[in-house]
Amino acid sequence: MPADVPGGPVAPDEANGPGEPEPGLVPAEPAHGLAPGGGIRPGGGAPGAGGVPGSSDVPGAGGVPGTDFAASGGSQGGPEPAADGAAGNGQGNGGEQGAGPGAGAAAAPTRKAARAGRNLPAALGVGLGLGAVALVTLLTVKATFLLIIGAAVGIALWELSRAVAARGIRLPAIPVVVGGAAAVVLAYWRGERALLACFAVTVIAVMAWRLPSGAVGYLRDVAAGVFVLAYLPLMASFVALMLAAPDGERRTLVFLVLAVCSDVGGYAVGSLIGRHPMAPAISPKKTWEGFGGSAFACVVAGAITLPTMLHGAAWQGLLLGAAALAAATLGDLSESMIKRDLEIKDMGTVLPGHGGLMDRIDSLLVTAPVAWLLLTVFVPLPR
């Protein structure tokens, strides 16, 4: 979402729009301590000189060669035009401003470029293309939508496994992939109890798979495997549960509309008038104005889609929209925190204008079980 830039507009955040990179990645700096923008590298200068007192480079930066990482909320030197402010002026996430030579004339065009975020035409094209594929599968043979779920979870799992491997975590990928695929399929054809049993059996398989590799890091790797299993296939299985209902294509479409409205509403409002950071320690570009845009779009979409598509009440649609908003925001913030912990900007680059697929489905994953539960309560299935 947008971050405050003194005296100028701000850049849209990933939750307010398509794929804004997570700040915090700082290019490698010369050994003498001077940052490229003319300030002092973090931990190497006095307050007000482009650095943050007491901050330092994080040792062992996750196996990413040639990069230094600034502490959360610190100054971000380095020539990234769309990161947090004008290039070369030492403007950082926390608002520290150095005295680099580019702090004058270069500021206005840089902020103008940052306002648009990533490649907007590419992002719109990818988004419209994915939406068209989803609509075609849902409105023809709805079971084919499982292929989209499987592909999305598989690519996101690949991105996440690469990210954690850079921190020395050996993810038991084989049992997670096999068990996760089985969980999605069983959720669609056999329901919740089969899903729960499959999840439990896959956890056992993860524990067994890691045994031959020795005791060092066993708990860490098994915990990572169970987390990824719950975060990706288990969450996605609730979309399959929605899809399995007699009116499953409409339930799934309501869920997708709410998730899209959260992103689009936040992006539109946040990129235009976003000024007040919502969670600067996690995602400095996320603003309360963008959150308000997401809230408006979600509750309106819920109040319209639930009565028209599933014959629910308007007040139920309002509650569904509010719950989807909270879940989508939590999902986005949680993925931002994961990226900060792993010290990366994006999970991948497979989607032009968006970044990694994991960066796009983070809110969908957390929203899926919430939407399934409320839709089951508000619009019960016939017995």
N, C-alpha and C positions, 0 to 999 in steps of 0.2 A: 504494500500500500504506500501511499505517498508519505514522504518524510518532510519535515519542515525544513525549508531552505530560506534563511533570512533574506528578505527582500525580493523574493521571486517565487515562481511556481514550484511545484514539486513533482516527483516521479511516481507513477503508479506502482503499487506493490503487487506481488504475485497473487495475493488473495483478492485484490481489487481488479485484477486484470490478468492477461495471459502471461505467465511465466517470468515475472521479474526476478532476476537472480538475487539470491540471499546475500546481503552484505556481510563483510567480515573477512574476505579473502584479500590479502594484501600482497602485491608483487614483491619479489625478492629485492632487497636493497643493498647498496654498496656497504662494504665492511666499515667504512669510516663513519657511518651513522647518518648520512644525509639522505633524505627521501627524495624521490624524483621530482616532487612538486616544489622543492626548495625548502621544506620544513625539516624537522628532525624526526628520525624514525622512532616508532613507539618504544618507550623505555630508554631512549637515548637523548632526550632533550628536556628543557625546562618547560613548565606550564605555559601555554599560549604560543608555543613555537611549533605547533603542528603535532605535538605528542601529548600523551596523557600521563600525568605523574604516576609512577608506580607500575605502569604497564610494561610488559616485556613480551618478547617473542615466545610462543609456546614451544617448548622442546618436543621433538618427535612428532612433527606435524603430519601424522597419519600416513607417512610413506609417500607424500606428494613432493617430488623433488623441486628444488628451486623456489619454494614459496615460504613466506612467513605469514603468520596469522596474528592479527591484532586482537587484543582482548575485547570481549563484548562491550559495545558502547564506546569504544575508543576511537581515536582519530584514524581516519582512513586516508593515508597518503597514496600516491600512485595514480597513474593516468587512466583510471576507468571513468569515462565520461558520464555514464548513466548510473553510477553507483550511489552516491548520496549528495552530490552537489557539483560545483564547478570544478573542472580539472585544474590541478596545480595550485589550488588555494588552500589545501590542507583541511577542507571541510569534512568532518567525520560524522559518524552516526550520532554521537552525543552532542554535536554542535560546536566542537572545538575548531577554531579557525586560525590557521597559520598565516605566514606572511610571504607565501610563494609569489613568484613574479606573474603567474597567470591569474591572479585574483581579480583583475579588472575587466578588460574587454572580453576575455574568453568566457566569463561567467554567464552572460545572457544567452549566447547560442548554445552553450552546453546545457543549461537548464531547459531550453526549448527542446533540445533533442531528448533530454531525459523525460520530458513530459509525455512523450509518445511511447516510452518504454521500449519493448522489443520491436521486431519487424511486424507491424500491425497487419499489413496485407497478408503476410504468410500465416500469422496466427489466426486471422479470420478464415482464411482458406482451409486450414487444417481443421479448425473447429466446425465449420460448416460441413466439411467432408465427413467427419466422424459422426456428426448429427444425422446426416443423410443416411449413412450406413445403418445407424441404430434404428431410425424410423423404418427403413425398408425391411429389416429383419423382424422388427416387432409387429409390423402390420401385414406381414406375409406368413412366414413360418416362424413362429416365435421361438421355437427351440433352437434356431440358428443363432439367436442372440447369445447363447451359451458360448459360441465360438469367440464372440467379441470379449466376453468376460474372461475366458481362458487366455486369449492373446494378451489382454491388458495385464492380467495378474502375472503371466509368464514374463513379460518384458519388465514389469516393475520389480519382480523378484530378481531378475538378472541385474538390474541397475543397483538394487539394494545390496545384493551379495558382493558386487564389485566394490561398493562404497565401504562396507564393513571389512572386506579383506585388506584394504589399505591400512586399517588399524590393527591388523594381526588377528582378526576374528575369523575362524574357519567355520563357515556356515555349513551345516549338513544339508546341502542343497538337494541331493537326490531324494531322500524321504520327504522333504518339504514339498518338492515339485509333484511327486507321485501322489502323496497323501492329499495335497491341496487340490489337485485335479479331481481326485476321487470324491473329495468333499463337495465340490461344486456340482458334480454330476449327481451324487446321491441326494443332495439337497433338492434338486429339481425333480428327481423321479421317486424318491422315497421319503422326503420330508425331514422334519427337525430331528427326530430321534436317530435316524441313520446318519445325519450330519454330525451329531454329538458323538456317536460311537466312532465314526471315522476320525474325528479330531483326536479323541483319546488314543486310538490305536496308532495314529501318526506320531503323537508325542512319544509313545513307547518306542516306535521305530527310530525316532531321532536320538533317543537315549542309547539305543543299541548300536546305531550306526557309528556313533562317535567313540565307542569303547576301544576299538583297535588302535586309535591314535594316541593313546597314553593319557596319563592323569593330568598333565600340565595343560591348563586351560579348558579342562573338561566341562566344568560348571559354566564357564563363560560361553563356550560354543553351544552347549545344549540350551542355555537360556536364550541365546540369540536365535537359535532355530525355532524354539517354541514361540518367541515373540514374533518372528517373521511369519510363522504359520498362522498365528492369530490375527496379525495386522493385515495380511493380504488375503489368503484363501478363505479364512473363516469369515471375515467381513464381507468379502465378495459373494459368499454363499447365500447371504441374505437377499441379494438381488435375484439369485436363482430361486429362492423360496417365494419371492414376490411373483416371479415369472411363472411359477408352476400353478398358480391359482387359475380357476376358469376364466377370470378377467385379468389374468396376469400381465398381458401386454399393456393394459390401461394403468394398472398399478405401477408397473415399471416406468411407464411414460410420465406419470405424476412425479415419481421420485427423480427422474432425470430433469424434468422441467424445474423443479425446486432447486436442484443443485446448480443448474445453468443460471437461473435467476440470481442466485446468491453471488456467483462470480461476475455476471454481467452488471448487475446493479451496483456492486461494490466498485467495479472498475470504472463505470461511467461517472459515479459521483466522486469517488476518491481521486480520479485523475483531474477532475475539474476544480473541486473546491477543498480537497483534503489538506488540512493544516495541522491537526492535533494528533500526535502519535498515540496509538492505542496500546501497543506493547513494545516499547522501544528496546527493552532488553532482549526480546526474542526476534521481532521483525520490525525494525525501526521505520519502515515505510508503510506500515499498516496504520490507518487513521480512523478516528471515530466517525468522521464524515463518510468514509467508504463503508464502514460498518452500518451506518444508518441507511445508505443506499441499498445494501444487501438486505437489511431488515424489511424495508418497504417493499422491495421486489418479491421477497419470499412470502410475506404474509398475503400480499395481493394475489400472487400466483396460487397459493394454497386455497384462498377463499374462492377462487374461480375454478380451479381444476378439480377439486374434490367434489363439489356439487355437480359439475357438468360431466365429468368422466366416470365417477364412481357413485353418484347419487347420495353423497354424504351431505352433512349440514355445513353451512358457511362458517359457523363458529368452529367447527371441527377443522376446517381448512385453515383457519387462522392459527389454531394451535399447532397443526401440522407444519405450517410455514415457519412459526417461531421455533419449534423444536429442530427443524431442518437447518435453520440459520445457526442455532447454537452448536449443533453437531458439525456443520461445515466449517465454522470458525475454529472450533477446537481441533478438527482434523488438519486444517492449514497451519495453525500455530504449532501443533505437535510435530508435523513434518519439518517445519522451520527449525524447531529445537533439535531434531535429529541431525539436520544438516549442520547446525552450529557445533554439535558434539563431534561430528565426523570431520568438521572443518572443511566443508565443500560448499560450493555455490549452487550447483544444480546436481540432481541425481543422474542426469544424462543429457543427451542432445538429439534424441530420436525424433522429436516433433519440432519442425522449424517454427520459430517464433514463440515456442512454449518452453523449451528445455526438455527435461526428461519426462517420460510418461508418468513416473511416480509423482512428479511435481504437479500433474494435472488431475490425478485421481485421488490425491490425499484427502480432499474434502468428501468425495463420493464414498470412499471406504467407510468413514466414520458415520456418514449420514444413512447408509444402507440399513443397518440394524434398527436405527431409530425410526426410519420411515416404515419398515416392515412391521414393527411392533404397533405403531399408532394406526396404521392402515388395518391391521388385524383387529384392533379394538374398535375403531370407528366404522369399519365396513366388514363385518364378520363374514367369513366364508359359509356358504350353505352346508349343512351337515347331511 
